[in-house]
Amino acid sequence: MRALGTRLLAPAILVAVGLPFATLGVWSLAERWFFPDLWPQAWGLRAWRYVFATAGGQVAAALVQSVAVATATSLVSVVVALPAARALGLYDFRGKDTISVLLTLPVIVPPLSVAMGLHLWFIRLGLAETFVGVVAVHLTFCLPYAVFVLWGVFSNYNPDFESQARSLGASQLRVWRQVMLPMVMPGLIVAGLFAFLLSWSQYLSTLIIGGGRLTTLPVLLFALMGSGDRPVAAAVSIVFVLPAFVALLFSARHLGGQSLAGVR
């Protein structure tokens, strides 16, 4: 029975994960589909023509904006989180628990409250309706996750390898580049992936800070869903999901079997 359950587990997971995408695929190929019919009354490629031809510029521009914002947010999150997580993971100091609580606040507080509060400051600073402003508001949600991921990595990090490299004459920059970074690279990739996916899916904060001028795929997708055009919304949903799915596959393939080399 246990062997049978193990054999059925993988197909069950595949069905559970693939069923929503199959439904989106059917909707994206439907010309007419009305209740109570289980299949569309007419099939066609109108939705995909909208994506690639008729309004391809709009969808492509939103895709480029989403990639640019998510990539910038991910890079900044990793760069800022790396020294912060190193300090939190390797050293005990006064106020460490307070910093931990402060890092969780953007995650606990409702995103609407965070975005509305920052919007007033961003208007005064001239960051509202700008690319930099949208990246900054995404950082409030993405940076804590990156810090916590790398904090866990540095909690198991062995700094003795750095001491050995310095005793052999390596400079501090060379120690960071050739000792520390290779050892924590899997954690860096996971932290960057978390930040990328969180930024990729942000809608409310992008709409409030971007003011509708910076259109990402989630903003465009919600507008299409509100229009009631389900085939086009389904096609854009598939375009929206695919990059995130590819990123997850990349991480699973390249991080499988890897672990932190310098554990204590």
RASULKA-V850040 format. One record per residue. N is the residue number from 1. RES is the residue in one small letter. PSI is psi in whole degrees, 0 to 359 (* if undefined). NEAR is the number of other ideal C-beta (glycine too) atoms within 10 Angstrom. Layout:
BEGIN
n: [N:N]
res: [RES:RES]
psi: [PSI:PSI]
near: [NEAR:NEAR]
END
This chain:
BEGIN
n: [1:2:3:4:5:6:7:8:9:10:11:12:13:14:15:16:17:18:19:20:21:22:23:24:25:26:27:28:29:30:31:32:33:34:35:36:37:38:39:40:41:42:43:44:45:46:47:48:49:50:51:52:53:54:55:56:57:58:59:60:61:62:63:64:65:66:67:68:69:70:71:72:73:74:75:76:77:78:79:80:81:82:83:84:85:86:87:88:89:90:91:92:93:94:95:96:97:98:99:100:101:102:103:104:105:106:107:108:109:110:111:112:113:114:115:116:117:118:119:120:121:122:123:124:125:126:127:128:129:130:131:132:133:134:135:136:137:138:139:140:141:142:143:144:145:146:147:148:149:150:151:152:153:154:155:156:157:158:159:160:161:162:163:164:165:166:167:168:169:170:171:172:173:174:175:176:177:178:179:180:181:182:183:184:185:186:187:188:189:190:191:192:193:194:195:196:197:198:199:200:201:202:203:204:205:206:207:208:209:210:211:212:213:214:215:216:217:218:219:220:221:222:223:224:225:226:227:228:229:230:231:232:233:234:235:236:237:238:239:240:241:242:243:244:245:246:247:248:249:250:251:252:253:254:255:256:257:258:259:260:261:262:263:264]
res: [m:r:a:l:g:t:r:l:l:a:p:a:i:l:v:a:v:g:l:p:f:a:t:l:g:v:w:s:l:a:e:r:w:f:f:p:d:l:w:p:q:a:w:g:l:r:a:w:r:y:v:f:a:t:a:g:g:q:v:a:a:a:l:v:q:s:v:a:v:a:t:a:t:s:l:v:s:v:v:v:a:l:p:a:a:r:a:l:g:l:y:d:f:r:g:k:d:t:i:s:v:l:l:t:l:p:v:i:v:p:p:l:s:v:a:m:g:l:h:l:w:f:i:r:l:g:l:a:e:t:f:v:g:v:v:a:v:h:l:t:f:c:l:p:y:a:v:f:v:l:w:g:v:f:s:n:y:n:p:d:f:e:s:q:a:r:s:l:g:a:s:q:l:r:v:w:r:q:v:m:l:p:m:v:m:p:g:l:i:v:a:g:l:f:a:f:l:l:s:w:s:q:y:l:s:t:l:i:i:g:g:g:r:l:t:t:l:p:v:l:l:f:a:l:m:g:s:g:d:r:p:v:a:a:a:v:s:i:v:f:v:l:p:a:f:v:a:l:l:f:s:a:r:h:l:g:g:q:s:l:a:g:v:r]
psi: [320:320:320:319:322:320:329:344:312:312:324:318:319:318:316:321:321:338:314:322:325:320:317:320:318:315:321:342:6:133:317:130:105:147:141:19:138:340:154:145:335:142:155:175:23:317:318:332:325:318:316:341:289:308:32:327:320:312:318:320:319:322:316:317:317:315:317:313:313:321:315:317:318:315:314:320:315:318:318:322:332:304:326:314:326:316:318:325:330:338:150:126:166:134:5:318:324:318:319:317:318:325:330:344:314:337:324:316:139:135:327:318:317:312:318:319:316:332:319:318:321:327:317:326:356:20:350:142:32:159:316:320:319:317:320:317:328:327:330:333:327:324:317:320:317:320:316:322:312:333:315:324:313:342:334:13:141:105:356:330:324:319:320:320:319:325:339:5:6:140:166:320:319:326:315:318:321:349:300:309:314:327:327:6:316:319:322:318:317:316:317:322:318:311:319:312:322:316:321:325:2:127:304:312:323:319:318:309:320:340:20:353:330:103:112:175:317:320:315:320:317:324:319:322:323:335:344:3:87:320:315:319:322:317:316:327:319:317:324:322:325:312:319:321:319:320:319:318:319:314:319:324:318:347:353:127:353:149:168:127:327:46:155:*]
near: [5:6:7:8:9:9:9:10:10:9:9:10:10:10:10:9:10:11:10:11:14:10:11:20:14:16:19:23:19:20:13:11:17:8:5:4:9:7:8:16:10:10:13:13:15:17:24:18:14:20:20:14:10:14:16:12:9:14:23:13:15:22:19:12:20:25:15:15:23:26:16:18:27:26:14:19:29:24:12:14:27:22:10:17:26:19:14:22:17:13:9:6:8:6:8:11:8:9:13:14:9:11:18:11:11:17:13:8:12:9:17:11:9:19:20:14:12:20:17:10:12:22:14:8:13:10:19:20:15:17:15:13:25:30:24:19:28:25:20:18:21:29:22:23:20:30:22:18:22:27:21:17:22:21:14:14:24:14:15:10:15:18:12:12:18:14:8:8:7:16:10:10:8:12:19:15:12:12:20:19:12:11:18:23:15:18:26:19:17:18:28:24:20:20:28:25:18:20:27:24:17:25:14:17:23:26:19:21:26:22:16:11:10:20:18:27:27:19:20:22:19:14:15:22:15:9:10:8:15:17:24:24:22:21:26:28:20:17:20:22:16:12:17:16:12:10:17:12:10:12:18:9:8:11:15:7:6:11:9:18:14:16:11:9]
END
